Amino acid sequence: MPSKESRRNKILAVASIALLLAVWHLLALTLHSPTLPGPALVAATFWRATLSGELPYHLGITLLRLLGSFGVAMLLGCAIGIVLGKNKTLDAFFDNWLVIFLNIPALVTIILCYVWFGLVESAAILAVVINKIPNVIVTIREGARALDKDLLEMAQSYRFGKGKIFKYVIWPQLHPFVMAATRSGLALIWKIILVVELLGRSNGMGYQLHIFFQLFDVASLLAYSFAFVAVIQLMEVGFLKPLDRRSQRWRR
C-alpha cells in the first residue's frame, strides 16, 4: 500500500501539471497568436497525427536510433571509464583526449561524420555515440576511483571469484554512477538525435520538426515534442526507477 508521502507526491505532481496547463491555456487566450496554440489545439493535432500513423512511425524511428546509440555509448563508455579509473597511467595519458572530446560541439561532430561517411544511418549513429561516450567515461571513471579498496581486499581474502566480486562488491558501488550516466545520457542523446535527423535524415522526429518549422506549424511542433518527452518519461518511470529500486534493495 502506498505511503502517505508517496500519495502526497503523486497529488503534487498532478497539481503541478494541471497548473502548467492552466497557465499555458490562459497565455494562449490572452495572446491569441498562432505562435502559441492552446493545449486543446495541440492535443487535437497530436491525436490526428497518431491516428494517421505519421507520429508513431517517426517516433519509432527516432527511438530505434536512440536505443542503438545509447546502448553502444553506455557499453563502451562504462568499459573505458572503469579502465581509466583503475589505471592511473592510462588515465593521465588519455585525460587530455577526454577534455578535447567533451568540449567539441555536438553540431561539429555531426557535420564531420556526415562529411566523412556520407548521409547514411551509420554516420548518424556514430555521431551520437561520439558525443555521448566522453560523458559516460567521466562519470564511470569517478565511480571506479571511488571503489573501496578495503572491501575488494576483504573479498579477495575470502577467495571470492571475479563474478562474485563484481556482483557483491564492485556493482553496488558503481551502480549510482551508472544510473547517473544513464539518466543524463537519455536526456542528452535524444536532443543530439533530433539535430542528427534534422541535418541528414529523411525520417524521424528531428526531420519532422524541421518540416513543421518551415511550415510555421507550431501546434505540430509542440505535439511531436511532447510525445517524445512523454515516451522518455515513461522509460524513466517504467524501467529506470524500478531498476534503481531493485538494485538498491541491499541498502538500509
C-alpha positions as CSV (number, residue, x, y, z in Angstrom):
1,M,0.0,0.0,0.0
2,P,1.5,3.4,-1.0
3,S,2.7,5.6,1.9
4,K,1.2,9.0,2.8
5,E,4.3,10.7,1.4
6,S,4.0,8.7,-1.9
7,R,0.4,9.7,-2.3
8,R,1.1,13.3,-1.4
9,N,3.9,13.4,-4.0
10,K,1.6,12.0,-6.7
11,I,-1.1,14.6,-5.9
12,L,1.5,17.4,-6.1
13,A,2.8,16.1,-9.4
14,V,-0.7,16.1,-10.9
15,A,-1.5,19.5,-9.4
16,S,1.8,20.8,-10.9
17,I,0.9,19.6,-14.4
18,A,-2.6,21.0,-14.1
19,L,-1.2,24.4,-13.1
20,L,1.1,24.4,-16.1
21,L,-1.7,23.6,-18.5
22,A,-3.9,26.3,-16.9
23,V,-1.1,28.9,-17.3
24,W,-0.5,27.8,-20.9
25,H,-4.2,28.0,-21.7
26,L,-4.5,31.5,-20.2
27,L,-1.5,32.7,-22.1
28,A,-2.8,31.3,-25.4
29,L,-6.2,33.0,-24.8
30,T,-4.5,36.3,-23.9
31,L,-2.0,36.5,-26.7
32,H,-4.4,34.9,-29.3
33,S,-1.4,34.3,-31.6
34,P,-0.6,31.4,-34.0
35,T,2.8,31.2,-32.4
36,L,1.3,29.9,-29.1
37,P,-1.6,27.5,-29.8
38,G,-3.5,26.3,-26.8
39,P,-3.4,22.9,-25.1
40,A,-6.6,21.8,-26.8
41,L,-5.3,22.6,-30.3
42,V,-2.0,20.8,-29.6
43,A,-3.9,17.8,-28.2
44,A,-6.1,17.6,-31.3
45,T,-3.0,17.9,-33.6
46,F,-1.4,15.1,-31.6
47,W,-4.5,12.9,-31.9
48,R,-4.7,13.4,-35.7
49,A,-1.0,12.6,-36.2
50,T,-1.4,9.5,-34.1
51,L,-4.4,8.2,-36.0
52,S,-2.8,8.8,-39.3
53,G,0.2,6.7,-38.2
54,E,2.6,9.5,-39.0
55,L,3.7,10.3,-35.5
56,P,4.1,6.7,-34.3
57,Y,6.3,6.0,-37.4
58,H,8.7,8.9,-36.9
59,L,8.7,8.4,-33.2
60,G,9.6,4.7,-33.6
61,I,12.4,5.5,-36.0
62,T,13.9,8.0,-33.5
63,L,13.5,5.7,-30.6
64,L,15.4,2.9,-32.5
65,R,18.2,5.3,-33.2
66,L,18.2,6.4,-29.5
67,L,18.3,2.9,-28.1
68,G,21.0,1.7,-30.5
69,S,23.3,4.7,-30.0
70,F,22.6,4.8,-26.2
71,G,23.5,1.1,-25.8
72,V,26.7,1.4,-27.7
73,A,27.8,4.6,-25.9
74,M,27.0,3.1,-22.4
75,L,28.8,-0.2,-23.1
76,L,31.9,1.4,-24.5
77,G,31.8,4.3,-22.0
78,C,31.5,2.1,-19.0
79,A,34.3,-0.2,-20.1
80,I,36.7,2.6,-20.8
81,G,35.7,4.5,-17.7
82,I,36.4,1.5,-15.4
83,V,39.8,1.0,-17.1
84,L,40.8,4.7,-16.7
85,G,39.5,4.8,-13.1
86,K,41.7,1.8,-12.1
87,N,44.8,2.6,-14.2
88,K,46.4,6.0,-13.3
89,T,48.9,5.8,-16.1
90,L,46.3,5.4,-18.8
91,D,44.1,8.0,-17.1
92,A,46.9,10.6,-17.2
93,F,47.7,9.7,-20.8
94,F,44.1,10.0,-22.1
95,D,42.8,12.8,-19.9
96,N,43.5,15.5,-22.5
97,W,41.7,13.4,-25.1
98,L,38.6,13.4,-22.8
99,V,38.8,17.1,-22.3
100,I,39.0,17.7,-26.0
101,F,36.1,15.4,-26.9
102,L,34.0,16.9,-24.1
103,N,34.4,20.4,-25.5
104,I,33.8,19.6,-29.2
105,P,30.3,21.0,-30.0
106,A,27.8,18.2,-31.0
107,L,27.0,20.1,-34.2
108,V,30.6,19.9,-35.3
109,T,30.8,16.2,-34.7
110,I,27.6,15.6,-36.6
111,I,28.7,17.6,-39.6
112,L,32.1,15.9,-39.7
113,C,30.6,12.4,-39.5
114,Y,28.2,13.2,-42.4
115,V,31.1,14.8,-44.4
116,W,33.4,11.9,-43.8
117,F,31.0,8.9,-44.1
118,G,28.1,10.4,-46.1
119,L,24.4,10.9,-45.2
120,V,23.9,7.3,-44.1
121,E,22.4,5.7,-41.0
122,S,25.8,4.5,-39.6
123,A,27.2,8.1,-39.7
124,A,24.1,9.3,-37.8
125,I,24.5,6.7,-35.0
126,L,28.3,7.3,-34.9
127,A,27.8,11.0,-34.4
128,V,25.5,10.4,-31.4
129,V,27.8,7.8,-29.9
130,I,30.9,10.0,-30.2
131,N,29.0,12.9,-28.4
132,K,27.8,10.7,-25.6
133,I,30.8,8.4,-24.8
134,P,33.0,11.1,-23.1
135,N,30.3,11.9,-20.6
136,V,29.8,8.3,-19.7
137,I,33.6,7.8,-19.3
138,V,33.9,10.7,-17.0
139,T,31.0,9.6,-14.7
140,I,32.1,6.0,-14.6
141,R,35.7,6.9,-14.1
142,E,34.8,8.8,-10.9
143,G,32.9,5.7,-9.7
144,A,35.8,3.4,-10.4
145,R,38.1,5.8,-8.5
146,A,35.8,5.8,-5.5
147,L,35.7,2.0,-5.1
148,D,36.5,0.9,-1.6
149,K,39.9,-1.0,-1.7
150,D,39.3,-2.5,1.7
151,L,36.2,-4.2,0.6
152,L,38.0,-5.5,-2.5
153,E,40.8,-6.9,-0.4
154,M,38.4,-8.5,2.0
155,A,36.5,-10.2,-0.8
156,Q,39.8,-11.5,-2.2
157,S,40.9,-12.8,1.2
158,Y,37.7,-14.8,1.3
159,R,38.6,-16.1,-2.1
160,F,35.6,-14.7,-4.0
161,G,35.6,-15.4,-7.7
162,K,35.6,-12.5,-10.2
163,G,31.9,-12.9,-10.7
164,K,31.1,-12.6,-7.0
165,I,33.4,-9.7,-6.5
166,F,31.7,-7.8,-9.3
167,K,28.2,-8.7,-8.2
168,Y,28.6,-8.1,-4.5
169,V,31.4,-5.6,-4.2
170,I,32.0,-3.6,-7.4
171,W,28.5,-3.3,-8.8
172,P,26.8,-1.9,-5.7
173,Q,29.4,0.8,-5.5
174,L,29.3,1.6,-9.2
175,H,25.5,1.5,-9.5
176,P,24.8,5.1,-8.6
177,F,27.3,6.3,-11.2
178,V,25.9,4.0,-13.9
179,M,22.4,5.3,-13.1
180,A,23.6,8.9,-13.3
181,A,25.2,8.3,-16.6
182,T,22.0,6.5,-17.9
183,R,19.7,9.4,-16.9
184,S,21.9,12.1,-18.2
185,G,22.6,10.0,-21.3
186,L,18.9,9.8,-22.2
187,A,18.4,13.5,-21.7
188,L,21.4,14.3,-23.8
189,I,21.2,11.7,-26.6
190,W,17.6,12.4,-27.7
191,K,18.5,16.1,-28.1
192,I,21.5,15.2,-30.3
193,I,19.5,12.7,-32.3
194,L,17.0,15.4,-33.2
195,V,19.9,17.5,-34.7
196,V,21.3,14.5,-36.5
197,E,17.9,13.8,-38.1
198,L,17.3,17.5,-38.9
199,L,20.7,17.7,-40.8
200,G,20.9,14.4,-42.6
201,R,18.0,12.1,-42.3
202,S,14.7,11.8,-44.2
203,N,12.7,10.4,-41.3
204,G,12.5,10.7,-37.6
205,M,11.3,13.3,-35.1
206,G,14.0,15.8,-36.0
207,Y,13.2,15.6,-39.7
208,Q,9.5,16.2,-38.9
209,L,10.3,19.2,-36.6
210,H,12.3,20.7,-39.4
211,I,9.4,20.4,-41.8
212,F,7.0,22.0,-39.2
213,F,9.4,24.8,-38.7
214,Q,9.4,25.6,-42.4
215,L,5.6,25.5,-42.5
216,F,5.4,27.6,-39.3
217,D,3.3,24.8,-37.8
218,V,3.8,25.5,-34.1
219,A,0.9,23.1,-33.0
220,S,2.6,20.2,-34.7
221,L,6.0,21.2,-33.3
222,L,4.6,21.1,-29.8
223,A,2.6,17.9,-30.3
224,Y,5.6,16.0,-31.6
225,S,7.9,17.4,-28.9
226,F,5.5,16.5,-26.1
227,A,5.0,13.0,-27.5
228,F,8.8,12.3,-27.4
229,V,9.2,13.8,-23.9
230,A,6.3,11.6,-22.7
231,V,7.9,8.5,-24.0
232,I,11.2,9.4,-22.3
233,Q,9.3,9.9,-19.1
234,L,7.6,6.6,-19.4
235,M,11.0,4.9,-19.9
236,E,12.1,6.7,-16.7
237,V,9.1,5.7,-14.6
238,G,8.6,2.2,-16.1
239,F,12.1,1.0,-16.4
240,L,14.8,3.1,-14.8
241,K,13.2,3.8,-11.5
242,P,12.1,0.2,-10.8
243,L,15.6,-1.0,-11.8
244,D,17.1,1.6,-9.5
245,R,14.9,0.5,-6.6
246,R,15.6,-3.2,-7.2
247,S,19.4,-2.6,-7.3
248,Q,19.3,-0.5,-4.1
249,R,17.4,-3.1,-2.0
250,W,20.5,-4.0,-0.2
251,R,20.7,-0.5,1.3
252,R,19.1,0.1,4.7
